[in-house]
């Protein structure tokens, strides 16, 4: 079975195809109560560090520099991917962000890192 990792905006409607819906942002969305959001959990450990996130939002980094630094953070702490990998192995995982444009957020980078980690696990087995 091919792993499925989807990306969505937190405020998009949930669907049956979403599987597990995880918010993967460092900060909780302002003015929102957890019970008002259709999520299974909030997982901060795989989101960019506060410093990296702040530099990115202040436009101090190009997208390439941000992606490189974020990949480095993930590689420096591979255990942060373990819970996400477990979810992917059990079915579809939908990564959620409050960002206006998920395609320009950290989620595509995280998605790629997860798929690469799964491929590496499969190669080792």
DSSP file (Angstrom, degrees, kcal/mol; ACC not computed):
  #  RESIDUE AA STRUCTURE BP1 BP2  ACC     N-H-->O    O-->H-N    N-H-->O    O-->H-N    TCO  KAPPA ALPHA  PHI   PSI    X-CA   Y-CA   Z-CA
    1    1 A X              0   0    0      0, 0.0     2,-0.3     0, 0.0     3,-0.0   0.000 360.0 360.0 360.0 129.2    0.0    0.0    0.0
    2    2 A X        -     0   0    0      1,-0.1     2,-0.1     2,-0.0     0, 0.0  -0.586 360.0-111.4 -77.0 132.2    1.4    3.4   -1.0
    3    3 A X        -     0   0    0     -2,-0.3     2,-0.5   112,-0.1    89,-0.1  -0.371  27.9-151.4 -66.0 140.8    1.6    5.9    1.9
    4    4 A X        +     0   0    0     84,-0.3    89,-2.2    87,-0.3     2,-0.5  -0.959  19.9 171.1-118.7 117.4   -0.8    8.8    1.6
    5    5 A X  E     -a   93   0A   0     -2,-0.5    89,-0.2    87,-0.2     2,-0.2  -0.960  14.1-171.6-125.2 110.4    0.1   12.1    3.2
    6    6 A X  E     -a   94   0A   0     87,-2.9    89,-3.1    -2,-0.5     2,-0.4  -0.601  12.2-144.6-100.3 161.9   -2.3   14.9    2.3
    7    7 A X  E     +a   95   0A   0     87,-0.2     2,-0.3    -2,-0.2    89,-0.2  -0.993  25.8 161.8-128.5 133.1   -1.9   18.6    3.1
    8    8 A X  E     -a   96   0A   0     87,-2.4    89,-1.3    -2,-0.4     2,-0.3  -0.969  42.3-102.5-145.6 160.0   -4.8   20.9    3.9
    9    9 A X  E >   -a   97   0A   0     -2,-0.3     3,-2.0    87,-0.2    89,-0.2  -0.679  36.2-123.5 -79.3 139.5   -5.6   24.2    5.4
   10   10 A X  T 3  S+     0   0    0     87,-3.4    28,-0.3    -2,-0.3    88,-0.2   0.825 110.2  53.4 -52.9 -36.1   -7.0   23.8    8.9
   11   11 A X  T 3  S+     0   0    0     86,-0.3    -1,-0.3    26,-0.1     2,-0.1   0.496  84.8 105.5 -85.2  -4.0  -10.1   25.7    8.0
   12   12 A X  S <  S-     0   0    0     -3,-2.0    -4,-0.0     1,-0.1     2,-0.0  -0.453  85.0 -92.9 -71.7 150.5  -11.0   23.5    5.0
   13   13 A X        -     0   0    0     -2,-0.1     2,-0.1     1,-0.1    -1,-0.1  -0.318  40.2-115.5 -64.3 144.2  -13.8   21.1    5.6
   14   14 A X        -     0   0    0     -3,-0.1     2,-0.3    -4,-0.0    -1,-0.1  -0.479  32.3-165.3 -75.8 151.2  -12.9   17.6    6.7
   15   15 A X    >   -     0   0    0     -2,-0.1     3,-1.6     4,-0.1     4,-0.3  -0.911  35.1-109.8-133.6 164.8  -13.7   14.7    4.4
   16   16 A X  G >  S+     0   0    0     -2,-0.3     3,-0.7     1,-0.3    -1,-0.0   0.769 116.6  60.8 -63.7 -25.8  -13.8   10.9    4.9
   17   17 A X  G 3  S+     0   0    0      1,-0.2    -1,-0.3     2,-0.0    -3,-0.0   0.556  82.9  83.6 -79.2  -7.5  -10.6   10.6    2.8
   18   18 A X  G <   -     0   0    0     -3,-1.6    -1,-0.2     1,-0.2   -12,-0.2   0.772  67.5-174.9 -68.3 -26.7   -8.6   12.7    5.3
   19   19 A X    <   +     0   0    0     -3,-0.7     2,-0.4    -4,-0.3    74,-0.2  -0.480  63.3   9.6  64.2-134.7   -7.9    9.9    7.7
   20   20 A X  E    S-b   93   0A   0     72,-2.2    74,-3.4    -2,-0.2     2,-0.6  -0.639  75.9-152.1 -77.3 129.5   -6.0   11.2   10.7
   21   21 A X  E     -b   94   0A   0     -2,-0.4    19,-3.2    72,-0.2    20,-1.3  -0.916  17.3-179.3-108.8 112.7   -6.1   15.0   10.7
   22   22 A X  E     -bc  95  41A   0     72,-2.6    74,-3.2    -2,-0.6     2,-0.6  -0.950  24.8-140.9-118.2 126.6   -3.1   16.6   12.6
   23   23 A X  E     -bc  96  42A   0     18,-2.5    20,-3.0    -2,-0.5     2,-0.2  -0.747  19.7-174.1 -78.1 122.1   -2.4   20.3   13.1
   24   24 A X        +     0   0    0     72,-2.7     2,-0.3    -2,-0.6    20,-0.1  -0.522  36.9 119.5-121.4  62.8    1.3   20.6   12.6
   25   25 A X        -     0   0    0     -2,-0.2    22,-0.1    22,-0.1    21,-0.1  -0.920  63.4-133.2-121.6 150.0    1.9   24.3   13.5
   26   26 A X  S    S+     0   0    0     -2,-0.3     2,-0.3    22,-0.1    -1,-0.1   0.879  92.3  48.7 -67.8 -38.9    4.1   25.7   16.3
   27   27 A X  S    S-     0   0    0     -3,-0.1     2,-0.2    17,-0.0    -2,-0.1  -0.790  87.6-116.2-108.2 146.6    1.4   28.1   17.5
   28   28 A X        -     0   0    0     -2,-0.3     2,-0.1     1,-0.1     3,-0.1  -0.566  46.5 -96.1 -73.6 141.3   -2.3   27.5   18.1
   29   29 A X    >   -     0   0    0     -2,-0.2     3,-1.5     1,-0.1    -1,-0.1  -0.385  48.3-104.8 -62.8 130.2   -4.6   29.4   15.7
   30   30 A X  T 3  S+     0   0    0      1,-0.2    -1,-0.1    -2,-0.1     3,-0.1  -0.228  95.9   6.3 -58.9 137.8   -5.7   32.6   17.3
   31   31 A X  T 3  S+     0   0    0      1,-0.2     2,-0.4    -3,-0.1    -1,-0.2   0.591  99.1 121.9  71.3  12.0   -9.2   32.9   18.6
   32   32 A X    <   -     0   0    0     -3,-1.5     2,-0.3     3,-0.0    -1,-0.2  -0.894  51.7-145.4-112.4 137.5  -10.0   29.2   18.0
   33   33 A X    >>  -     0   0    0     -2,-0.4     3,-1.5     1,-0.1     4,-0.5  -0.765  22.0-125.2 -95.2 144.9  -11.2   26.7   20.5
   34   34 A X  G >4 S+     0   0    0     -2,-0.3     3,-1.5     1,-0.3     5,-0.3   0.883 110.2  56.2 -56.7 -40.9  -10.0   23.1   20.1
   35   35 A X  G 34 S+     0   0    0      1,-0.3    -1,-0.3     3,-0.1    -3,-0.0   0.672 101.4  59.1 -69.6 -14.4  -13.6   21.7   20.1
   36   36 A X  G <4 S+     0   0    0     -3,-1.5     2,-0.4     2,-0.0    -1,-0.3   0.566  95.6  76.5 -86.8  -9.6  -14.5   24.1   17.2
   37   37 A X  S << S-     0   0    0     -3,-1.5     2,-1.6    -4,-0.5   -26,-0.1  -0.836  79.5-132.4-107.0 140.1  -11.8   22.5   15.0
   38   38 A X        +     0   0    0     -2,-0.4     2,-0.3   -28,-0.3    -3,-0.1  -0.600  60.8 127.1 -90.4  77.0  -12.1   19.2   13.2
   39   39 A X        -     0   0    0     -2,-1.6   -17,-0.2    -5,-0.3     3,-0.1  -0.925  55.5-148.3-130.9 155.9   -8.7   17.7   14.2
   40   40 A X  S    S-     0   0    0    -19,-3.2     2,-0.3     1,-0.3   -18,-0.2   0.773  79.4 -19.8 -89.9 -31.5   -7.5   14.6   15.8
   41   41 A X  E     -c   22   0A   0    -20,-1.3   -18,-2.5     2,-0.0     2,-0.5  -0.987  53.9-118.9-166.5 167.4   -4.5   16.1   17.5
   42   42 A X  E     -c   23   0A   0     -2,-0.3     2,-0.6   -20,-0.2   -18,-0.2  -0.985  27.7-173.7-117.2 119.9   -2.0   19.0   17.6
   43   43 A X        +     0   0    0    -20,-3.0     3,-0.3    -2,-0.5    -2,-0.0  -0.919  13.6 167.0-122.3 105.8    1.6   17.9   17.0
   44   44 A X    >   +     0   0    0     -2,-0.6     3,-2.2     1,-0.2    -1,-0.1   0.723  59.4  82.6 -88.2 -24.3    4.1   20.7   17.4
   45   45 A X  T 3  S+     0   0    0      1,-0.3    -1,-0.2    35,-0.0    35,-0.1   0.720  94.1  45.6 -62.0 -24.1    7.3   18.7   17.5
   46   46 A X  T 3  S+     0   0    0     -3,-0.3    -1,-0.3    34,-0.1     2,-0.2   0.327  93.1  98.9-101.2   7.9    7.7   18.4   13.7
   47   47 A X  S <  S-     0   0    0     -3,-2.2   -22,-0.1     1,-0.1     3,-0.1  -0.541  89.5 -81.7 -87.9 160.9    6.9   22.1   13.0
   48   48 A X        -     0   0    0     -2,-0.2    -1,-0.1     1,-0.1   -22,-0.1  -0.249  55.3 -96.8 -59.5 148.7    9.7   24.6   12.4
   49   49 A X     >  -     0   0    0      1,-0.1     4,-2.9    -3,-0.1     5,-0.2  -0.169  35.4-106.7 -59.9 160.5   11.4   26.0   15.5
   50   50 A X  H  > S+     0   0    0      1,-0.2     4,-2.5     2,-0.2     5,-0.2   0.909 119.9  50.0 -57.9 -43.8   10.2   29.3   16.7
   51   51 A X  H  > S+     0   0    0      2,-0.2     4,-2.2     1,-0.2    -1,-0.2   0.921 113.1  44.8 -62.9 -45.0   13.3   31.1   15.5
   52   52 A X  H  > S+     0   0    0      2,-0.2     4,-2.3     1,-0.2    -2,-0.2   0.919 113.3  51.0 -65.4 -43.5   13.1   29.6   12.0
   53   53 A X  H  X S+     0   0    0     -4,-2.9     4,-2.4     1,-0.2    -2,-0.2   0.907 110.5  49.4 -59.9 -43.1    9.4   30.3   11.8
   54   54 A X  H  X S+     0   0    0     -4,-2.5     4,-1.6    -5,-0.2    -1,-0.2   0.910 110.4  49.4 -65.7 -42.2    9.9   33.9   12.8
   55   55 A X  H  <>S+     0   0    0     -4,-2.2     5,-2.6     1,-0.2     6,-0.6   0.907 111.7  50.3 -61.2 -41.3   12.7   34.4   10.2
   56   56 A X  H ><5S+     0   0    0     -4,-2.3     3,-1.4     1,-0.2    -2,-0.2   0.918 110.9  47.7 -63.0 -45.5   10.4   32.9    7.6
   57   57 A X  H 3<5S+     0   0    0     -4,-2.4    -1,-0.2     1,-0.3    -2,-0.2   0.740 109.1  53.7 -72.2 -22.2    7.5   35.2    8.4
   58   58 A X  T 3<5S-     0   0    0     -4,-1.6    -1,-0.3    -5,-0.2    -2,-0.2   0.336 114.1-119.1 -89.6   7.3    9.7   38.3    8.5
   59   59 A X  T < 5S+     0   0    0     -3,-1.4    -3,-0.2    -5,-0.1    -2,-0.1   0.820  74.4 132.7  58.9  34.4   10.9   37.4    4.9
   60   60 A X      < +     0   0    0     -5,-2.6     2,-0.4    -6,-0.2    -4,-0.2   0.540  63.8  52.8 -87.2  -8.7   14.5   37.1    6.1
   61   61 A X  S    S-     0   0    0     -6,-0.6     2,-0.1    -5,-0.2    -2,-0.1  -0.960  79.6-127.0-128.3 143.7   14.9   33.7    4.3
   62   62 A X     >  -     0   0    0     -2,-0.4     4,-2.6     1,-0.1     5,-0.2  -0.384  38.3-105.3 -73.1 166.7   14.2   32.6    0.7
   63   63 A X  H  > S+     0   0    0      1,-0.2     4,-2.8     2,-0.2     5,-0.2   0.896 123.2  51.7 -61.6 -38.6   12.0   29.6    0.3
   64   64 A X  H  > S+     0   0    0      2,-0.2     4,-2.4     1,-0.2    -1,-0.2   0.910 110.4  47.4 -64.8 -42.4   15.1   27.5   -0.5
   65   65 A X  H  > S+     0   0    0      2,-0.2     4,-2.5     1,-0.2    -2,-0.2   0.906 113.3  48.7 -66.3 -40.8   17.0   28.7    2.6
   66   66 A X  H  X S+     0   0    0     -4,-2.6     4,-2.9     2,-0.2     5,-0.2   0.944 111.9  48.8 -62.0 -48.0   13.9   28.0    4.8
   67   67 A X  H  X S+     0   0    0     -4,-2.8     4,-2.6     1,-0.2     5,-0.2   0.907 112.2  48.8 -59.8 -43.3   13.5   24.5    3.3
   68   68 A X  H  X S+     0   0    0     -4,-2.4     4,-2.0     2,-0.2    -1,-0.2   0.934 114.2  45.1 -62.4 -47.1   17.1   23.7    3.8
   69   69 A X  H  X S+     0   0    0     -4,-2.5     4,-2.2     2,-0.2    -2,-0.2   0.897 114.1  49.2 -65.2 -40.5   17.1   24.9    7.4
   70   70 A X  H  X S+     0   0    0     -4,-2.9     4,-2.4     2,-0.2    -2,-0.2   0.918 110.0  50.4 -66.9 -43.2   13.8   23.1    8.2
   71   71 A X  H  X S+     0   0    0     -4,-2.6     4,-2.6    -5,-0.2    -1,-0.2   0.892 109.7  52.5 -60.0 -38.8   15.1   19.8    6.6
   72   72 A X  H  X S+     0   0    0     -4,-2.0     4,-2.1     2,-0.2    -2,-0.2   0.916 107.9  50.6 -63.0 -43.4   18.2   20.2    8.8
   73   73 A X  H  X S+     0   0    0     -4,-2.2     4,-0.8     1,-0.2    -2,-0.2   0.927 112.7  46.4 -60.3 -44.0   16.0   20.6   11.9
   74   74 A X  H >< S+     0   0    0     -4,-2.4     3,-0.6     1,-0.2     6,-0.2   0.902 112.6  49.5 -65.6 -40.7   14.1   17.5   11.0
   75   75 A X  H >< S+     0   0    0     -4,-2.6     3,-0.6     1,-0.2    -1,-0.2   0.819 106.7  56.6 -68.0 -30.0   17.2   15.5   10.3
   76   76 A X  H 3< S+     0   0    0     -4,-2.1    -1,-0.2     1,-0.3    -2,-0.2   0.695 119.5  30.9 -73.6 -18.9   18.7   16.7   13.6
   77   77 A X  T X<  +     0   0    0     -4,-0.8     3,-2.0    -3,-0.6     4,-0.3  -0.528  67.2 165.1-137.5  68.2   15.8   15.2   15.5
   78   78 A X  G X  S+     0   0    0     -3,-0.6     3,-1.6     1,-0.3     4,-0.5   0.742  70.4  71.7 -62.1 -22.0   14.5   12.2   13.5
   79   79 A X  G >> S+     0   0    0      1,-0.3     3,-0.9     2,-0.2     4,-0.5   0.758  82.8  71.3 -64.4 -22.9   12.4   11.0   16.5
   80   80 A X  G <4 S+     0   0    0     -3,-2.0     4,-0.4     1,-0.2    -1,-0.3   0.738  96.5  52.1 -66.6 -19.4   10.1   13.9   15.9
   81   81 A X  G <> S+     0   0    0     -3,-1.6     4,-2.8    -4,-0.3    -1,-0.2   0.662  85.7  88.1 -86.8 -17.1    8.8   12.1   12.8
   82   82 A X  H <> S+     0   0    0     -3,-0.9     4,-2.1    -4,-0.5     5,-0.2   0.889  87.6  46.3 -54.1 -50.1    8.1    8.8   14.5
   83   83 A X  H  X S+     0   0    0     -4,-0.5     4,-1.7     1,-0.2    -1,-0.2   0.892 114.9  48.8 -61.5 -36.1    4.5    9.5   15.6
   84   84 A X  H  > S+     0   0    0     -4,-0.4     4,-2.3    -3,-0.2    -2,-0.2   0.902 109.0  52.3 -68.2 -40.5    3.7   10.9   12.1
   85   85 A X  H  X S+     0   0    0     -4,-2.8     4,-2.4     1,-0.2    -1,-0.2   0.878 106.5  54.2 -62.8 -37.8    5.3    7.8   10.5
   86   86 A X  H  X S+     0   0    0     -4,-2.1     4,-1.2    -5,-0.2    -1,-0.2   0.922 108.6  48.8 -61.6 -43.6    3.1    5.6   12.6
   87   87 A X  H  X S+     0   0    0     -4,-1.7     4,-0.6     1,-0.2     3,-0.4   0.917 110.7  50.2 -62.3 -43.1    0.0    7.4   11.5
   88   88 A X  H >< S+     0   0    0     -4,-2.3     3,-1.0     1,-0.2   -84,-0.3   0.899 107.8  53.3 -63.2 -40.1    1.0    7.1    7.8
   89   89 A X  H 3< S+     0   0    0     -4,-2.4    -1,-0.2     1,-0.2    -2,-0.2   0.780 109.5  50.2 -65.1 -25.8    1.7    3.4    8.2
   90   90 A X  H 3< S-     0   0    0     -4,-1.2     2,-0.3    -3,-0.4    -1,-0.2   0.503 127.4 -70.6 -91.9  -4.5   -1.9    3.0    9.6
   91   91 A X  S << S-     0   0    0     -3,-1.0   -87,-0.3    -4,-0.6    -1,-0.2  -0.970  85.2  -5.3 148.4-161.8   -3.6    4.8    6.8
   92   92 A X        -     0   0    0     -2,-0.3   -72,-2.2   -89,-0.1     2,-0.4  -0.388  52.9-162.6 -69.0 137.7   -4.0    8.3    5.4
   93   93 A X  E     -ab   5  20A   0    -89,-2.2   -87,-2.9   -74,-0.2     2,-0.6  -0.989   1.9-161.1-120.7 128.3   -2.5   11.2    7.3
   94   94 A X  E     -ab   6  21A   0    -74,-3.4   -72,-2.6    -2,-0.4     2,-0.4  -0.951   8.7-151.3-111.7 118.2   -3.6   14.8    6.6
   95   95 A X  E     -ab   7  22A   0    -89,-3.1   -87,-2.4    -2,-0.6     2,-0.3  -0.739  16.9-159.1 -87.1 131.4   -1.3   17.5    7.8
   96   96 A X  E     +ab   8  23A   0    -74,-3.2   -72,-2.7    -2,-0.4     2,-0.3  -0.866  14.3 177.2-116.9 146.5   -3.0   20.7    8.7
   97   97 A X  E     -a    9   0A   0    -89,-1.3   -87,-3.4    -2,-0.3   -86,-0.3  -0.982  32.9-138.5-140.9 153.1   -1.8   24.3    8.9
   98   98 A X        +     0   0    0     -2,-0.3   -89,-0.1   -89,-0.2    -1,-0.0   0.489  67.7 121.5 -85.7  -4.3   -3.5   27.6    9.7
   99   99 A X  S    S-     0   0    0      1,-0.1     3,-0.3     2,-0.1   -89,-0.2  -0.222  72.0-124.9 -58.5 148.1   -1.4   29.2    6.9
  100  100 A X  S    S+     0   0    0      1,-0.3     2,-0.5     2,-0.1    -1,-0.1   0.864 103.4  31.9 -63.4 -36.4   -3.3   30.9    4.1
  101  101 A X    >   -     0   0    0      1,-0.1     3,-2.0   -93,-0.0    -1,-0.3  -0.845  65.8-171.8-126.9  94.5   -1.5   28.9    1.5
  102  102 A X  G >  S+     0   0    0     -2,-0.5     3,-1.5    -3,-0.3     6,-0.6   0.798  85.8  64.0 -56.4 -29.5   -0.5   25.4    2.6
  103  103 A X  G 3  S+     0   0    0      1,-0.3    -1,-0.3     4,-0.1     5,-0.0   0.744 106.6  43.8 -67.3 -21.6    1.5   24.9   -0.6
  104  104 A X  G <  S+     0   0    0     -3,-2.0    -1,-0.3     4,-0.0    -2,-0.2   0.149 103.9  85.1-107.0  17.3    3.8   27.7    0.5
  105  105 A X  S <  S-     0   0    0     -3,-1.5     4,-0.4    -4,-0.1     3,-0.4  -0.244  98.9 -88.6-101.2-167.4    4.1   26.6    4.1
  106  106 A X  S  > S+     0   0    0      1,-0.2     4,-2.3     2,-0.1     3,-0.4   0.625 106.2  86.9 -77.5 -14.2    6.3   24.1    5.8
  107  107 A X  H  > S+     0   0    0     -5,-0.3     4,-3.1     1,-0.2     5,-0.2   0.866  82.2  53.0 -63.2 -40.9    3.9   21.2    5.2
  108  108 A X  H  > S+     0   0    0     -6,-0.6     4,-2.2    -3,-0.4    -1,-0.2   0.888 112.0  48.1 -61.3 -34.0    5.1   20.2    1.7
  109  109 A X  H  > S+     0   0    0     -3,-0.4     4,-2.3    -4,-0.4    -2,-0.2   0.932 113.5  46.4 -68.5 -45.5    8.7   19.9    3.1
  110  110 A X  H  X S+     0   0    0     -4,-2.3     4,-2.4     2,-0.2    -2,-0.2   0.917 111.3  52.8 -62.0 -43.8    7.4   17.9    6.0
  111  111 A X  H  X S+     0   0    0     -4,-3.1     4,-2.4     1,-0.2    -1,-0.2   0.931 109.9  47.9 -57.3 -47.4    5.4   15.7    3.7
  112  112 A X  H  X S+     0   0    0     -4,-2.2     4,-2.4     1,-0.2    -1,-0.2   0.902 110.5  51.5 -62.7 -41.7    8.4   15.0    1.5
  113  113 A X  H  X S+     0   0    0     -4,-2.3     4,-2.3     2,-0.2    -1,-0.2   0.892 110.2  49.8 -62.8 -39.4   10.6   14.2    4.5
  114  114 A X  H  X S+     0   0    0     -4,-2.4     4,-2.4     2,-0.2    -2,-0.2   0.932 111.4  47.7 -64.2 -45.9    7.9   11.7    5.7
  115  115 A X  H  X S+     0   0    0     -4,-2.4     4,-2.2     1,-0.2    -2,-0.2   0.882 112.6  49.5 -64.6 -37.4    7.7   10.0    2.4
  116  116 A X  H  X S+     0   0    0     -4,-2.4     4,-2.3    -5,-0.2    -1,-0.2   0.898 110.4  50.6 -66.5 -40.1   11.5    9.8    2.2
  117  117 A X  H  X S+     0   0    0     -4,-2.3     4,-2.5     2,-0.2    -2,-0.2   0.895 110.8  48.8 -65.2 -40.0   11.7    8.3    5.7
  118  118 A X  H  X S+     0   0    0     -4,-2.4     4,-2.6     2,-0.2    -2,-0.2   0.925 110.9  50.2 -65.1 -44.0    9.0    5.7    4.8
  119  119 A X  H  X S+     0   0    0     -4,-2.2     4,-2.1     1,-0.2    -2,-0.2   0.898 111.2  49.5 -60.9 -40.1   10.9    4.8    1.6
  120  120 A X  H  X S+     0   0    0     -4,-2.3     4,-1.9     2,-0.2    -2,-0.2   0.914 110.1  50.1 -66.0 -42.9   14.1    4.5    3.6
  121  121 A X  H  X S+     0   0    0     -4,-2.5     4,-1.2     1,-0.2    -2,-0.2   0.922 111.2  49.9 -58.9 -43.8   12.4    2.2    6.2
  122  122 A X  H  < S+     0   0    0     -4,-2.6     3,-0.2     1,-0.2    -1,-0.2   0.875 108.3  52.5 -64.6 -37.3   11.1    0.1    3.4
  123  123 A X  H  < S+     0   0    0     -4,-2.1    -1,-0.2     1,-0.2    -2,-0.2   0.870 109.1  50.5 -65.3 -35.9   14.5   -0.2    1.8
  124  124 A X  H  <        0   0    0     -4,-1.9    -1,-0.2     1,-0.2    -2,-0.2   0.728 360.0 360.0 -75.8 -21.5   16.0   -1.4    5.1
  125  125 A X     <        0   0    0     -4,-1.2    -1,-0.2    -3,-0.2    -2,-0.2   0.464 360.0 360.0 -81.3 360.0   13.4   -4.1    5.6
